[in-house]
Amino acid sequence: MMGGVAAEVVVEDAAAAAAAVPAAAVAGTGAGGGEEGRMRMEGWLYLIRSNRLGLQYSRKRYFVLEDAAFRCFKAPPPPSSSSSSSKREDPVRSAIIDSCIRVTDNGRESVHRSVFYIFTLYNASNHYDQLKLGARSSEEAARWIRCLMESALKSPRKDEHIVACSHRRWQAFRLSRRSNRMHSIDWTVFSSVHNDPMASDVIAPSPWTIFGCKNGLRLFTEAKDGGSEGKYWDDHPAIMAVGVVDANSEAVFQTVMSLGQSRSEWDFCLQEGRVVEHIDGHTDIIHKKLRDGWLPWGMRKRDLLLRRYWRREDDGTYVILYHSVFHYRCRSERGYVRACLKSGGYVISPVNQGKQSVVKHMLAIDWKFWKSYLFTASAKHITIRMLGRVAALREFFRAKNGNCACIEFSSGELTRDMRLQQGENERIKIEMLSASENNRLEDPTEGSLGGSNRHLSSAGSFIQLNDAADEFFDVPDDSEYDQREAMWPSDESTHSVDQRHAKLSTAAVFVKKLHDLAVQKRGYVDLQGAADFDNGPFCYGYTLPKDSNCTMPSTWAMTDPTTFLIRGESYLQDRLKIKANNTLMQMVGADWIKSDKREDDLAGRPGGLVQKCAAQGGNKFFFIVNIQVPGSSTYSLALYYMMDTPLEKVPLLERFVNGDDAFRNSRFKLIPYISKGSWIVKQSVGKKACLVGQALEINYFRGSNYLELGVDIGSSTVARGVVSLVLGYLNNLVIEMAFLVQGNTQEELPEFLLGTCRLNYLDASKAVSIDEC
């Protein structure tokens, strides 16, 4: 045992796995008996842990995921067959993947100055029990994540009368006793893990208009949002260049992310780049100094201080987003004028069976001219010149014949700025540059598991995958250091958060502390400093006003359901989606509240909208979605939906309401859409439906006339990153959402929307404080 310290496992790239066994072998998913429908994935893993002295070390092991069994071997096991089954090697350790398991994408992390793509397996009912895995490449990590998610979903469902896993006391990662019912599993339940053929589940006009073509790149400009209050974005409209690169999306992603020597072969704008601070696996702060040779004559040198965020979509698309920030440790330098990148980034999408990539590069940048209104044409010309890097990237890969795994990084990126003192009490503040800063020139001097059943019947906790007996006697494998990268700081502070994770009693405590630290240290969104909005006594369900005209800020309205696409009656045959015609429920209220703790079960509180209707009797049933953003102040956005139809007349909804948490988590779906706002936020949120319970923790509260879903945004690193970005632009956004229960069988199709909503320019300062009411 490690005494609560979670282990990390790093998955070696498939190319480095044993040639006799493929790194990933997944069988077909058709229903049937025997071996049909079985899933298997295997490959070399690196077990990385911290000993009692806090020093990290690694251990090379071979891991096999077969259906729900997750096994660890010292060497690749021989192929399974009836003749050799008695000679099969027993695993060193093993664990069982069941429906309580969640998988979280942690992004990129550094281990011995080598970069890996990390993801975490944890038990939703016991957060002591967790295991970190990672891969040399993001594609390999994505395959492992998908297989693990499928394994968790395919676990035979427990009896209905057993309490749902999210409310159970801790138990090991193991399934109920296996039986011959495996062939009767409804495999369509797991179709949501696979990609839908459509890239978007929202019908919306394109905001881009083509205005030219240069160097083989199509150039677009973003149309202004009519009626948007975010006029800040109209001063410097976004421009986008689109081109096709002869390389797979991962290679392009690695090249764009690199700040090393290879960047000088294609990026004619960059003179020097470094990472100022590594925040998490998906986010960092980078500083770029631009060359002056490509700028107009007489223009002073420019530099950029950016917050960089990235993620990988299920279809292999990479999204890299940038926006300017202020950092205490990286002020403007003499001789440089700091430009302001209001919104920008890359979208790298695979095409032609992954052999090529469509690269979209977008910039909305204020070059900080002294009198910007006199240099509008010049600023646009410079931005278009900078977008020409897509053409240079295309030629770079053409010269390399598409073979460029660009993973080296500049050794100069390990700077003193990254090695902050552990005992430092100074506040490092990173925030969006204010609108007032866009109208003045910055002063450069100012701061700106084997074959034997005994391994599976015993406790299968992930913690048991740790080999604690010989923790001081492992020698690192040479292949650990074959991909050096100096992108992240190598000091022990980088790993201190991982050592503290297992010490937290619940996910809520962990998320609250982590988010509080982020706010205190980085200050992305200073929500806790917002002015109090004193509304006096209030009733739950009425704190956010309704405005059907969508003109007033901090209001809600219903969205046209025809905006969203849902699965049609023939979806299982043609995989096509259709426009929704209406909603099952009507939105009747909303709450926008804040508190010093997480506020659950709002519908069950006396005097609220739901309880008032319950006192009056009738068949009214309420469905409440309570979106919780933890921090020093926890912000809750609760959306109330109601229907008069008896629950029994809607079988799928009745099954969802009365089912267990595992079923609910596998079916509750959200379709997001940012109808008005900046490009960077639209790219962060996307327009694709997602199964919320597979990415975030949901607490369910069932009442006599309602079901409330408490969606904990802080339970996912990726979600925290997206929400922290969205909150920074909140009062400039119009957010639209649709909720539904996913239909997986022919009897459950076509799908139907439970309800929709439209949130107009929410203001954190207008959130009602429960503590003062």
Residue pairs with C-beta under 8 A, 6 or more apart in sequence:
1 463
1 466
1 468
2 49
2 463
2 466
2 468
2 502
4 128
4 502
4 503
5 49
5 50
5 499
5 502
6 120
6 130
6 131
6 132
6 462
6 463
6 498
6 501
6 502
7 47
7 48
7 49
7 131
7 132
7 462
7 463
7 465
7 466
8 47
8 48
8 49
8 111
8 118
8 131
8 132
8 133
8 134
8 498
9 45
9 46
9 47
9 48
9 61
9 63
9 131
9 132
9 133
9 134
9 465
10 45
10 46
10 47
10 48
10 58
10 111
10 116
10 118
10 133
10 134
10 135
10 136
11 43
11 44
11 45
11 46
11 63
11 133
11 134
11 135
11 136
11 140
11 141
11 144
12 43
12 44
12 45
12 46
12 135
12 136
12 479
13 23
13 135
13 136
13 137
13 140
14 22
14 23
14 24
14 43
14 140
15 23
16 44
16 136
16 479
17 23
17 42
17 43
17 44
18 44
18 62
18 76
20 76
21 42
21 76
21 79
22 42
23 41
23 42
23 43
23 140
24 41
24 42
24 43
24 140
24 143
24 144
24 147
25 40
25 41
25 42
26 39
26 40
26 41
26 147
27 35
27 36
27 37
27 38
27 39
27 40
28 36
28 37
29 37
29 39
29 187
29 190
30 36
30 37
30 187
31 37
31 183
31 184
31 185
31 186
31 187
32 183
33 182
33 183
34 183
37 182
37 183
37 185
37 187
38 66
38 67
39 65
39 66
39 67
39 147
39 150
39 151
39 154
40 64
40 65
40 66
40 67
41 64
41 65
41 143
41 144
41 147
42 62
42 63
42 64
42 65
42 76
43 62
43 63
43 140
44 60
44 61
44 62
44 63
45 60
45 61
45 62
45 63
45 72
45 133
46 58
46 59
46 60
46 61
46 111
46 477
46 480
47 58
47 59
47 60
47 61
47 72
47 465
47 466
47 467
48 56
48 57
48 58
48 59
48 111
48 132
49 56
49 57
49 59
49 466
49 471
50 56
50 495
50 498
50 499
51 57
51 471
51 472
52 471
54 492
54 499
56 111
56 112
56 495
57 471
57 474
57 476
58 111
58 112
58 474
58 476
58 477
58 480
59 467
59 474
60 477
61 72
61 73
61 74
61 92
62 72
62 73
62 74
62 75
62 76
62 77
63 70
63 71
63 72
63 73
64 70
64 71
64 73
64 77
64 91
65 71
65 97
65 144
65 147
65 148
65 151
67 151
67 154
68 96
68 97
68 98
68 151
68 154
68 155
68 175
69 94
69 96
69 97
69 449
69 456
70 94
70 95
70 96
70 97
70 151
70 173
70 449
71 91
71 93
71 94
71 449
71 450
71 455
72 91
72 92
72 93
72 94
72 449
72 465
73 89
73 91
73 92
73 450
74 92
75 89
77 88
77 89
77 450
78 84
78 87
78 88
78 89
80 88
80 451
85 451
88 450
88 451
89 450
89 451
90 450
90 451
90 452
90 455
91 449
91 450
91 455
92 467
93 449
93 455
93 464
93 465
93 466
93 467
94 449
94 450
94 455
94 456
94 460
94 464
94 465
95 131
95 172
95 173
95 174
95 449
95 460
95 461
95 462
95 464
95 465
96 172
96 173
96 174
96 175
96 449
96 456
96 460
97 121
97 148
97 151
97 152
97 155
97 173
97 175
98 152
98 155
98 165
98 173
98 174
98 175
99 152
99 153
99 155
99 157
99 158
99 165
99 662
99 665
100 123
100 124
100 125
100 152
100 165
100 166
100 168
100 173
100 662
101 121
101 122
101 123
101 124
101 148
101 151
101 152
101 173
102 121
102 122
102 123
102 124
102 152
102 694
102 697
103 119
103 120
103 121
103 145
103 148
103 149
103 152
104 119
104 120
104 122
104 715
104 716
104 717
104 718
105 119
105 141
105 145
105 281
105 282
105 311
105 312
105 717
105 718
106 118
106 119
106 120
106 132
106 134
106 280
106 281
106 282
106 717
107 117
107 118
107 280
107 281
107 282
107 283
107 310
107 311
107 717
107 718
108 115
108 116
108 117
108 118
108 281
108 282
108 487
108 488
109 115
109 116
109 118
109 134
109 281
109 488
109 494
110 116
110 278
110 485
110 487
110 488
110 489
110 490
110 494
111 480
112 476
112 480
112 481
112 490
113 481
113 484
113 485
113 486
113 488
113 490
114 480
114 481
114 482
114 483
114 484
114 485
115 407
115 483
115 485
115 487
115 488
116 134
116 135
116 136
117 134
117 135
117 136
117 137
117 138
117 140
117 141
117 281
118 132
118 133
118 134
118 141
118 281
119 132
119 133
119 134
119 141
119 144
119 145
120 130
120 131
120 132
120 133
121 130
121 131
121 132
121 133
121 148
121 462
122 129
122 130
122 131
122 462
123 129
123 130
123 170
123 173
123 462
124 165
124 166
124 697
125 165
125 166
125 167
125 168
125 169
125 170
125 171
126 170
126 171
127 501
127 502
127 504
127 505
127 506
127 507
127 510
128 170
128 463
128 502
129 170
129 172
129 173
129 461
129 462
129 463
130 462
130 501
130 502
131 462
131 465
132 498
133 141
133 144
134 141
135 141
135 144
136 483
137 250
138 250
138 253
138 312
138 318
139 250
139 316
142 312
142 314
142 316
146 193
146 314
149 193
149 694
150 190
150 193
153 189
153 190
153 193
153 666
153 694
154 185
154 190
155 175
156 175
156 176
156 178
156 179
156 181
156 182
156 185
157 660
157 662
157 663
158 165
158 176
158 660
158 662
160 659
160 660
162 660
164 660
164 661
164 662
164 700
165 660
165 661
165 662
166 661
166 697
166 698
166 699
166 700
167 661
172 459
172 460
172 461
173 460
173 461
173 462
174 456
174 457
174 459
174 460
186 744
186 745
188 572
188 744
188 745
189 666
189 744
191 744
192 666
192 691
192 694
192 742
192 744
195 314
195 315
196 575
196 577
196 688
196 689
197 575
197 576
198 565
198 577
199 315
199 688
200 565
200 687
200 688
201 564
201 565
201 566
201 577
201 671
201 687
201 688
201 689
202 563
202 564
202 565
202 671
202 673
202 687
203 562
203 563
203 564
203 565
203 579
204 563
204 673
204 675
204 687
207 222
207 223
207 225
207 679
208 220
208 221
208 222
208 223
208 240
209 220
209 221
209 222
209 223
210 218
210 219
210 220
211 219
211 220
211 221
212 218
212 219
213 219
214 384
214 388
215 388
215 391
216 243
216 391
216 394
217 241
217 242
217 243
217 387
217 388
217 390
217 391
218 241
218 242
218 243
219 239
219 240
219 241
219 384
219 387
220 239
220 240
220 241
220 242
221 237
221 238
221 239
221 240
222 237
222 238
222 239
222 240
222 362
222 364
222 679
224 234
224 237
225 233
225 676
225 677
227 551
227 676
228 234
228 676
228 677
228 732
228 734
229 553
229 731
229 732
229 761
230 676
230 677
230 678
230 729
230 732
230 733
232 342
232 435
232 438
232 732
233 342
233 343
233 364
233 678
233 732
235 366
235 372
235 438
236 342
236 364
236 365
236 366
236 379
236 438
237 364
238 343
238 344
238 362
238 363
238 364
238 678
238 679
239 362
239 363
239 364
239 380
239 383
239 384
239 387
240 360
240 361
240 362
240 363
240 387
241 360
241 361
241 362
241 384
241 387
241 388
241 390
241 391
242 358
242 359
242 360
242 361
242 390
243 358
243 359
243 390
243 391
243 393
243 394
244 351
244 356
244 357
244 358
244 359
244 394
245 252
245 356
245 357
245 358
245 359
245 390
245 393
245 394
245 397
246 355
246 356
246 394
246 397
246 398
246 401
246 402
247 356
247 357
247 397
247 400
247 402
247 403
247 404
248 350
248 354
248 355
248 356
248 357
248 402
249 316
249 317
249 318
249 348
249 349
249 350
249 354
249 357
250 316
250 318
251 397
251 402
251 403
251 404
251 405
251 406
252 318
252 348
252 357
252 359
252 393
252 397
253 310
253 312
253 318
253 320
253 348
254 405
254 406
254 407
255 262
255 263
255 266
255 393
255 396
255 397
255 404
255 406
256 320
256 346
256 348
256 393
257 310
257 320
258 406
258 407
258 408
258 409
259 270
259 273
259 274
259 275
259 286
259 409
259 410
259 413
259 487
260 406
260 408
260 409
260 410
260 413
261 408
261 410
262 404
262 406
262 408
263 270
263 273
264 270
265 396
266 389
266 392
266 393
266 395
266 396
267 389
267 392
268 291
268 294
268 388
268 389
268 392
269 290
269 291
269 294
269 386
269 389
270 288
270 289
270 290
270 291
271 289
271 290
271 291
272 288
272 289
272 412
273 286
273 287
273 288
273 289
273 410
273 413
274 286
274 287
274 410
274 412
274 413
274 415
274 417
275 284
275 285
275 286
275 287
275 413
275 418
275 487
275 488
276 284
276 285
276 286
276 287
276 305
276 327
276 329
276 330
276 417
276 418
277 284
277 285
277 327
277 329
277 417
277 418
277 420
277 428
278 284
278 418
278 487
278 488
278 489
278 494
279 285
279 518
279 522
280 717
280 721
281 717
282 309
282 310
282 311
282 717
282 718
282 721
283 307
283 308
283 309
283 721
284 307
284 308
284 488
285 305
285 306
285 307
285 308
285 325
285 327
285 330
285 430
286 305
286 306
286 308
287 303
287 304
287 305
287 306
287 330
288 303
288 304
288 305
288 306
289 301
289 303
289 336
290 301
290 302
290 303
290 304
292 299
292 300
292 301
294 385
295 301
295 302
295 382
296 378
296 381
296 382
300 335
300 336
300 337
301 335
301 336
301 337
302 336
302 337
302 338
302 339
302 367
302 368
303 332
303 333
303 336
303 337
303 338
303 339
304 324
304 338
304 339
304 341
305 324
305 325
305 326
305 327
305 330
305 338
305 448
306 322
306 323
306 324
306 325
306 341
307 322
307 323
307 324
307 325
307 430
307 524
308 320
308 321
308 322
309 320
309 321
309 322
309 684
309 721
309 725
310 318
310 319
310 320
310 321
311 318
311 319
311 718
311 721
312 318
312 319
313 319
313 686
313 688
315 349
315 350
316 349
316 350
316 354
317 347
317 348
317 349
317 350
318 346
318 347
318 348
319 345
319 346
319 347
319 348
319 683
319 684
320 345
320 346
320 347
320 348
321 344
321 345
321 680
321 683
321 684
321 725
322 341
322 343
322 344
322 345
322 680
323 341
323 342
323 343
323 344
323 432
323 680
323 725
324 338
324 339
324 340
324 341
324 342
324 432
324 433
325 430
325 431
325 432
325 433
326 429
326 430
326 431
326 433
326 447
326 448
327 428
327 429
327 430
328 426
328 427
328 428
328 429
328 447
329 417
329 420
329 428
330 417
331 446
331 447
331 448
332 338
332 442
332 443
332 444
332 445
332 446
332 447
332 448
333 444
334 444
334 445
335 444
336 444
337 368
337 441
337 442
337 444
338 368
338 442
338 444
338 448
339 365
339 366
339 367
339 368
340 365
340 366
340 368
340 433
340 437
340 438
341 363
341 364
341 365
341 366
342 364
342 365
342 366
342 438
342 678
343 362
343 363
343 364
343 678
343 679
343 680
344 362
344 363
344 364
344 365
344 680
345 361
345 362
345 680
345 683
346 359
346 360
346 361
346 362
347 359
347 360
347 362
347 683
348 357
348 358
348 359
348 360
349 357
349 358
349 360
350 356
350 357
351 357
351 358
355 402
359 390
359 393
359 394
361 387
361 389
361 390
362 679
363 383
363 386
363 387
364 678
364 679
365 379
365 383
365 386
366 372
366 379
366 438
367 375
367 379
367 382
367 383
368 441
368 442
369 375
369 378
369 379
369 441
370 441
372 379
372 439
396 404
397 404
407 483
407 485
408 484
408 485
409 485
409 486
409 487
410 486
411 486
412 486
413 486
413 487
414 486
414 489
414 490
418 488
418 489
419 489
419 491
420 428
420 493
422 493
427 520
427 521
427 523
428 521
428 522
429 522
429 523
430 522
430 523
430 524
431 523
431 524
431 526
431 728
432 524
432 728
432 729
442 448
449 455
449 456
449 460
488 494
497 514
501 510
504 510
504 513
507 697
507 712
507 714
507 715
508 598
508 630
508 712
508 714
511 630
511 712
511 714
511 715
511 720
512 630
512 631
512 634
512 714
514 714
514 720
515 630
515 631
515 632
515 714
515 720
516 631
516 632
518 524
518 720
518 724
519 525
519 526
519 527
519 528
519 631
519 632
520 632
524 724
524 725
524 727
524 728
525 724
525 727
525 728
525 764
527 594
527 631
527 632
527 633
527 635
527 727
527 764
528 631
528 632
528 633
530 764
530 765
530 767
531 765
532 765
532 769
532 772
533 765
533 766
533 767
533 768
533 769
534 769
534 772
535 543
535 768
535 773
536 773
537 773
538 768
538 773
539 607
539 608
539 609
539 612
540 591
540 602
540 603
540 605
540 607
540 608
540 609
540 610
540 638
541 588
541 589
541 590
541 591
541 602
541 608
541 609
541 610
541 638
541 640
542 589
542 591
542 609
543 590
543 591
543 592
543 593
543 768
544 554
544 555
544 556
544 589
544 590
544 591
544 592
544 637
545 552
545 554
545 555
545 556
546 555
546 556
546 557
546 589
546 590
547 555
547 556
547 557
547 760
548 557
548 558
549 557
550 557
550 734
550 758
550 760
551 760
552 760
553 731
553 760
553 761
553 762
553 763
554 592
554 760
554 761
554 762
554 763
554 766
555 759
555 760
556 587
556 590
556 639
556 757
556 758
556 759
556 760
557 757
557 758
557 760
558 583
558 586
558 587
558 755
558 756
558 757
558 758
559 736
559 737
559 738
559 756
559 757
559 758
560 756
561 580
561 581
561 582
561 583
561 738
561 753
561 756
562 579
562 580
562 581
563 673
563 736
563 738
563 756
564 579
564 580
564 671
564 673
564 738
564 753
564 756
565 577
565 578
565 579
565 580
565 671
566 577
566 578
566 579
566 580
566 740
566 750
566 751
566 752
566 753
567 577
567 578
567 742
567 743
567 749
567 750
567 751
568 576
568 577
568 578
568 749
568 750
569 749
569 750
570 576
570 749
571 577
571 743
571 749
571 750
572 746
572 749
578 750
580 738
580 751
580 752
580 753
582 753
583 752
583 753
583 754
583 755
583 756
584 643
584 645
584 650
584 653
584 752
584 753
584 754
584 755
585 623
585 641
585 642
585 643
585 754
585 755
586 641
586 642
586 643
586 755
587 639
587 640
587 641
587 755
587 756
587 757
588 609
588 640
588 641
588 642
589 609
589 640
590 637
590 638
590 639
590 640
590 757
591 602
591 636
591 637
591 638
591 640
591 768
592 635
592 636
592 637
592 762
592 766
592 767
592 768
593 599
593 635
593 636
593 638
593 767
593 768
593 769
593 770
594 633
594 634
594 635
594 636
594 764
594 767
594 768
594 769
594 770
595 633
595 634
595 636
595 769
595 770
595 771
596 632
596 633
596 634
596 771
597 634
598 628
598 630
598 634
598 636
598 710
598 712
599 626
599 628
599 634
599 636
599 770
600 626
600 699
600 701
600 708
600 710
601 701
601 708
601 710
602 608
602 624
602 626
602 636
602 638
602 708
603 609
603 610
603 611
603 622
603 624
603 640
603 701
603 703
603 706
603 708
604 610
604 611
604 701
604 703
604 706
604 708
605 611
609 622
609 640
610 622
610 624
610 640
610 703
610 705
610 706
613 620
613 622
613 642
613 705
614 703
614 704
614 705
618 644
619 644
619 645
619 646
620 642
620 643
620 644
620 705
621 642
621 643
621 645
621 646
621 647
621 705
621 706
622 640
622 641
622 642
622 705
622 706
622 707
623 640
623 641
623 642
623 643
623 706
623 707
623 739
623 754
623 755
624 638
624 639
624 640
624 641
624 706
624 707
624 708
624 709
625 638
625 639
625 641
625 708
625 709
625 711
625 739
626 636
626 637
626 638
626 639
626 708
626 709
626 710
626 711
627 636
627 637
627 638
627 639
627 711
627 713
628 634
628 635
628 636
628 710
628 711
628 712
628 713
628 714
629 635
629 636
629 637
629 713
629 714
629 723
629 727
630 712
630 713
630 714
635 764
635 767
637 759
637 762
639 737
639 755
639 757
641 739
641 754
641 755
647 653
647 654
647 657
648 654
652 741
652 743
652 748
653 741
653 754
655 663
656 663
656 664
656 667
656 668
656 741
657 702
657 707
658 702
661 693
661 698
661 700
664 693
664 698
664 700
665 691
665 692
665 693
665 694
665 698
666 691
666 693
666 694
666 742
667 691
667 693
667 741
667 742
667 744
668 691
668 692
668 693
668 698
668 709
668 739
668 741
668 742
669 689
669 690
669 691
669 692
669 739
669 740
669 741
669 742
670 689
670 690
670 692
670 737
670 738
670 739
671 687
671 688
671 689
671 737
671 738
671 739
671 740
672 685
672 686
672 687
672 690
672 735
672 736
672 737
673 685
673 687
673 735
673 736
673 737
674 681
674 682
674 685
674 733
674 734
674 735
674 736
675 734
675 735
675 736
675 758
676 732
676 733
676 734
677 729
677 732
677 733
677 734
678 729
678 732
680 725
680 729
681 725
681 726
681 729
681 733
684 722
684 725
684 726
685 722
685 726
685 735
691 742
692 698
692 711
695 716
695 718
695 719
696 711
696 712
696 713
696 715
696 716
696 719
697 711
697 712
697 715
698 709
698 710
698 711
698 712
699 709
699 710
699 712
700 707
700 708
700 709
700 710
701 707
701 708
701 710
713 719
713 720
713 723
714 720
726 733
727 764
730 761
730 762
730 763
730 764
731 761
731 762
731 763
731 764
732 761
733 759
733 761
733 762
734 758
734 759
734 760
734 761
735 758
735 759
735 762
736 756
736 757
736 758
736 759
737 756
737 757
737 759
738 753
738 755
738 756
739 753
739 754
739 755
739 756
740 751
740 752
740 753
740 754
741 751
741 754
742 751
743 749
743 750
743 751
